C-alpha cells in the first residue's frame, strides 16, 4: 500500500494499477485474522473501504 501511495504521489502512475490490485489482500488478511472472533463493525467497514478505494485507484490508473 505504501508503494502504491508513493507511485500515486510521484504522479507517474506506472505501477499504481498493479499495486492497487494487490493492496486489498491486506484488508482480506485482516478480516480473516478476526474470522474466529466477532470482527468489530468499525474494522469490517474499514477493510471494505480499503478494498473499495483500491478498486477505484486501479480503475483510474488504467
HELIX and SHEET records of a PDB file:
HELIX    1   1 UNK A    2  UNK A   10  1                                   9    
HELIX    2   2 UNK A   16  UNK A   33  1                                  18    
HELIX    3   3 UNK A   41  UNK A   61  1                                  21    
END                                                                             
